[in-house]
Amino acid sequence: MSSSDSVICPACGARNAPGAAHCELCGTPFDPAVGVEASGAEASGADRTPSEPPAESPPGPAAAAEGPASGVYCNQCGWKNPPGARFCSQCGARLQEVPAAAPRPAVPVLPGTRPAAPPEPPAAPDVEREEASPVRRQIALLVGISAVLVVALFLVTSVSKELQAPPAGSAAAPSMATTPEDPHEDVPLPASVAEQVARLEAAIDAADGAERLARQRELVNLYIGVGRYGSAAQIQEAIATAANTAEDWRRAGDLFYDWMDTLQDQTPEKRAAADRAIQAYQRALELDPDNLDVRTDMATAYLQSSSPMLGVQEIKAVLDEDPNHLQARFNYGIMLSMINRPEQAIEQFEAVQRIAGPESPFYRQAEEAIAALRSSPGS
């Protein structure tokens, strides 16, 4: 699609296909009487690219080694987890990488955001997926075949973040959004797991204080181990409400994000899960306002909510504070791709490469994103 015949959204500045009736990003309807705007007229704040970071910056995190095909080992406690696990079922730490097999569809398996990739996207080059310690976010770009590739790359998030023990605290329960239905709840748990769940639930009912929190954490880890992110997220939210620590709220946000990625795209259930993730991240930021990783994760979750442009604002706020924040700069490139600003997106990915260095997985993923954008129609 050439820039001369595209339709520019007057609300968010996104470039849409000729004849589009509404904005693919924010949903704003187009007035047929207005016609097609010239793409050169756009100059909104969302177009402006943050200043590029200095060329000499600390290298990004190293790529995590893949585990054997028979399972994934936890780098924290050494526990062997089943293939495809994203959290350790023993200690609850986020596993650094899901073992790779044959080329896999670009469907996020962890915290995602904005319009997500279709359940069975067209084949695309296999890209090494780096699982983010807090939450991964993905965007469905509606710009041809590059969409699938960039969505796969969007799994990049805070790769360097590790689960840390939080301090103690307390607070009143927050007002949370409606809980979406978890499609996985209809699938019976294995008998051995169901027995453990029943045993832990009984122990939780009989305990209080620190003992109750400890048993709840065990149940969260158990649900994570079997892929019940919805159940794990809601219990973690209860833990965060009782303990009121930044780390507990952050983990609740991560799990709601993971849950969101398992739900069907562009549905009320997915938006509700995104809202729950955002609310948890907001609580974490109230306690730890300088945590740019959490703010970046929240920005990505906004893209799946009814207010996607807030995600762009939050990402810009992170980059204003730290121009070398790899996850934020990479995700900003994705956001620019999403509103069909390929040249500005490429600038962001090139900046990622300068910051991370050639040995970083971020460098390789940025390279793939640049290649996809340059090969897409109209580029």
C-alpha positions in Angstrom: 0.0 0.0 0.0 1.5 3.3 -1.0 1.5 6.2 1.4 -0.2 8.4 -1.1 -3.6 6.6 -1.1 -3.7 5.5 2.5 -6.3 6.7 5.0 -4.9 8.5 8.0 -6.9 8.2 11.3 -7.6 11.7 12.7 -7.7 10.3 16.2 -4.5 8.3 16.5 -2.6 8.9 13.3 -2.5 5.3 12.2 -2.2 4.7 8.4 -5.1 2.4 7.1 -5.8 0.7 3.8 -7.6 2.7 1.0 -11.3 2.7 1.5 -11.2 1.6 5.2 -14.4 2.4 7.1 -12.7 2.7 10.5 -9.3 2.8 12.1 -7.8 -0.7 12.5 -5.9 0.6 15.6 -8.3 2.7 17.7 -11.7 2.0 15.9 -12.5 5.6 15.0 -15.0 5.6 12.1 -14.0 7.5 9.0 -16.3 10.2 7.5 -16.7 9.3 3.8 -17.1 13.0 3.0 -13.6 13.7 4.3 -11.9 11.3 1.9 -8.3 10.2 2.1 -5.8 12.3 3.9 -2.4 12.9 2.6 0.1 10.8 4.6 2.5 13.7 4.6 0.1 15.8 6.7 0.5 13.6 9.8 2.5 15.2 12.6 1.0 14.1 15.8 2.9 13.4 19.0 2.5 9.7 18.4 4.6 10.1 15.2 7.6 11.6 16.9 10.4 9.1 17.6 12.3 9.3 20.9 15.9 10.5 20.5 18.2 7.6 19.6 20.3 6.3 22.4 24.1 6.6 22.4 25.9 4.0 20.3 28.0 2.7 23.1 25.7 1.2 25.7 25.7 -1.9 27.9 25.0 -5.1 26.0 21.6 -6.6 26.4 20.9 -9.9 28.1 22.4 -13.0 26.7 20.2 -15.6 25.0 18.9 -18.3 27.3 20.0 -21.8 26.5 17.4 -24.1 25.3 16.5 -27.1 27.4 16.3 -30.7 26.1 13.3 -31.7 24.2 12.1 -33.8 27.1 11.6 -30.9 29.5 12.7 -27.5 30.7 15.0 -27.1 33.6 14.6 -24.2 36.0 17.7 -22.0 36.4 16.7 -21.1 39.9 16.2 -24.5 41.6 17.1 -27.0 38.9 13.7 -28.6 38.8 12.8 -30.4 35.5 9.5 -29.1 34.1 7.4 -30.6 31.3 7.9 -29.4 27.7 6.2 -26.1 27.0 6.2 -25.0 30.7 6.8 -21.3 31.2 7.0 -21.3 35.0 8.7 -23.7 37.3 6.2 -25.9 39.1 8.5 -26.3 42.0 9.6 -22.7 42.9 7.4 -20.6 40.6 10.3 -18.8 38.8 9.7 -17.9 35.2 11.5 -20.3 32.9 13.9 -18.5 30.6 12.9 -20.2 27.4 10.4 -22.7 26.0 12.2 -25.5 24.1 12.0 -25.1 20.4 11.0 -27.8 18.0 9.9 -27.5 14.4 9.0 -24.0 13.1 6.1 -22.9 15.2 3.3 -20.5 14.5 3.7 -16.9 15.6 1.2 -17.2 18.4 2.2 -15.8 21.8 2.1 -18.1 24.7 2.7 -15.6 27.4 1.4 -12.2 28.3 0.4 -10.5 25.1 -1.6 -7.3 24.4 -3.3 -5.6 21.6 -5.0 -7.4 18.7 -3.2 -10.7 18.8 -2.2 -13.1 16.1 -4.8 -15.5 14.6 -4.9 -19.0 16.1 -3.4 -20.5 12.9 -1.4 -17.8 11.2 0.3 -18.4 7.8 3.8 -20.0 7.8 6.6 -17.6 8.7 10.4 -18.0 9.3 11.1 -19.6 12.7 12.3 -17.0 15.2 13.9 -17.8 18.5 11.4 -16.8 21.1 12.8 -15.2 24.3 10.3 -15.6 27.2 10.2 -12.4 29.2 10.6 -12.7 33.0 7.5 -10.6 33.7 5.3 -10.6 30.8 5.4 -10.9 27.1 3.3 -8.8 24.9 2.4 -9.3 21.2 0.7 -7.2 18.6 -1.2 -8.3 15.5 0.0 -6.1 12.8 -2.4 -5.7 9.9 0.1 -5.0 7.2 0.5 -8.2 5.2 2.9 -11.1 5.8 5.2 -9.0 8.0 2.4 -9.0 10.6 3.0 -12.7 11.5 6.8 -12.3 11.8 6.6 -9.1 13.9 4.0 -10.6 16.2 6.3 -13.5 16.8 9.1 -11.1 17.6 6.9 -9.2 20.0 7.4 -12.0 22.5 10.5 -10.0 23.5 10.0 -8.4 26.9 12.0 -8.0 30.1 14.2 -11.0 29.4 16.6 -10.0 32.2 14.0 -9.7 34.9 14.2 -12.4 37.6 11.6 -13.2 40.3 12.8 -11.8 43.6 11.6 -12.2 47.1 9.3 -9.2 48.0 9.1 -7.4 51.3 6.1 -7.8 53.6 3.2 -5.3 53.6 -0.6 -5.0 53.8 -3.4 -3.1 52.2 -7.2 -3.2 51.5 -8.5 -5.1 48.6 -8.7 -3.1 45.3 -11.8 -2.9 43.1 -11.1 -5.3 40.2 -12.8 -5.8 36.9 -15.1 -8.6 36.0 -13.3 -12.0 35.8 -13.3 -13.4 32.2 -14.1 -17.1 31.7 -11.1 -19.4 31.4 -11.6 -21.8 28.5 -9.1 -24.2 30.2 -11.3 -24.6 33.2 -13.6 -27.0 31.2 -10.7 -29.4 30.8 -10.4 -31.7 33.8 -7.2 -31.7 35.7 -5.1 -34.9 35.9 -6.2 -37.0 38.9 -2.8 -36.5 40.7 -3.0 -32.7 40.2 -6.6 -32.5 41.3 -5.7 -34.3 44.5 -2.9 -31.8 45.2 -5.3 -28.9 44.5 -7.9 -30.2 46.9 -5.2 -30.8 49.6 -3.9 -27.3 49.2 -7.3 -25.7 49.2 -8.2 -27.4 52.4 -4.9 -26.3 54.0 -5.6 -22.7 52.8 -9.1 -22.7 54.3 -7.7 -24.0 57.7 -4.7 -21.5 57.8 -4.3 -17.8 58.2 -1.5 -15.2 58.1 1.9 -16.3 56.7 0.9 -19.9 56.6 -2.1 -19.2 54.4 0.0 -17.1 52.0 2.6 -19.9 51.8 0.0 -22.5 50.9 -1.6 -20.0 48.3 1.8 -19.6 46.7 2.1 -23.3 46.4 -1.2 -23.5 44.7 -0.3 -20.7 42.3 2.8 -22.6 41.3 0.9 -25.8 40.9 -1.7 -24.1 38.6 1.2 -22.5 36.6 2.8 -25.9 36.1 -0.4 -27.3 34.4 -1.1 -24.1 32.3 -4.1 -22.9 34.4 -3.0 -19.2 34.2 -6.5 -17.9 34.9 -6.7 -19.8 38.2 -3.1 -18.9 39.1 -3.7 -15.2 38.4 -6.7 -15.0 40.6 -5.0 -16.7 43.5 -2.0 -14.5 43.0 -4.2 -11.4 43.0 -5.6 -12.5 46.4 -2.0 -12.9 47.7 -1.1 -9.5 46.4 -4.2 -8.0 48.1 -3.2 -9.5 51.4 0.6 -8.9 51.2 0.5 -5.7 49.2 4.0 -5.8 47.8 5.2 -4.5 44.5 6.5 -7.9 43.5 3.3 -9.8 44.3 1.3 -7.3 42.3 3.8 -7.5 39.5 3.5 -11.3 39.4 -0.3 -11.0 39.4 -0.1 -8.7 36.4 2.3 -11.2 34.7 -0.1 -14.1 35.2 -3.2 -12.1 34.0 -1.1 -11.2 31.0 -0.3 -14.9 30.4 -3.9 -15.7 30.8 -4.8 -13.0 28.3 -2.6 -14.6 25.7 -4.6 -17.9 26.0 -7.9 -16.2 25.2 -9.4 -15.6 21.8 -8.4 -12.4 20.1 -10.5 -9.3 20.1 -13.1 -10.6 22.6 -14.6 -9.1 25.7 -12.9 -11.9 27.7 -9.4 -11.0 26.4 -10.0 -7.3 27.1 -11.2 -8.1 30.6 -8.0 -10.1 31.2 -5.9 -7.2 29.9 -7.7 -4.8 32.2 -6.9 -7.1 35.2 -3.3 -7.2 34.2 -3.2 -3.4 33.9 -4.8 -2.9 37.3 -2.3 -5.2 38.9 0.6 -3.4 37.2 -0.8 -0.1 38.4 -0.8 -1.3 41.9 2.8 -2.5 41.6 3.8 1.0 40.2 2.1 2.7 43.2 4.5 0.8 45.4 7.5 1.0 43.1 7.0 3.9 40.7 10.5 3.7 39.2 10.2 0.2 37.9 10.4 0.7 34.1 10.1 -3.0 33.4 6.6 -3.1 35.0 5.6 0.1 33.2 6.7 -1.4 29.9 4.7 -4.5 30.5 1.7 -2.4 31.4 2.1 -0.4 28.2 2.0 -3.6 26.2 -1.1 -4.8 28.0 -2.8 -1.6 27.1 -2.6 -2.5 23.5 -5.0 -5.3 24.0 -7.4 -3.1 26.0 -10.0 -0.6 24.8 -7.4 2.2 25.2 -4.4 1.1 23.0 -3.0 4.6 22.6 -2.3 4.7 26.3 0.2 1.9 25.6 2.1 4.2 23.2 2.1 7.0 25.9 3.5 4.7 28.5 6.2 3.3 26.2 7.3 6.9 25.4 7.4 7.7 29.1 9.8 4.7 29.7 12.0 5.8 26.8 12.1 9.4 28.1 13.4 8.0 31.4 15.7 5.4 29.9 16.5 5.7 26.2 18.5 2.4 26.4 15.6 0.3 27.8 15.7 -2.6 25.3 12.2 -4.0 25.8 10.6 -0.6 25.6 12.5 0.4 22.5 11.8 -2.9 20.8 8.1 -2.7 21.6 7.9 0.9 20.5 9.2 -0.3 17.1 6.4 -2.9 17.1 3.8 -0.2 17.9 5.1 2.0 15.1 4.8 -1.0 12.8 1.3 -1.6 14.0 0.2 1.9 12.8 2.1 1.4 9.5 5.1 3.7 10.2 7.7 1.3 8.9 10.6 3.8 8.5 10.2 5.0 12.0 9.9 1.4 13.3 13.1 0.5 11.5 14.9 3.4 13.3 13.8 1.9 16.6 15.0 -1.6 15.7 18.3 -0.2 14.5 18.6 1.6 17.9 17.9 -1.8 19.6 20.8 -3.3 17.7 23.2 -0.5 18.7 22.2 -0.9 22.4 22.2 -4.6 22.6 25.2 -5.6 20.5 25.4 -8.5 18.0 25.6 -11.2 20.7 22.2 -10.4 22.2 19.0 -12.1 21.2 17.4 -8.7 20.9 19.9 -7.9 18.1 18.8 -11.0 16.1 15.1 -10.3 16.6 15.5 -6.7 15.6 17.3 -7.8 12.5 14.4 -10.1 11.6 11.9 -7.3 12.2 13.9 -4.9 10.0 14.0 -7.5 7.2 10.3 -8.2 7.4 9.4 -4.5 7.3 11.7 -3.8 4.3 10.2 -6.8 2.4 6.6 -5.9 3.1 4.4 -4.5 0.3 4.6 -0.7 0.1 7.9 -0.4 1.9 
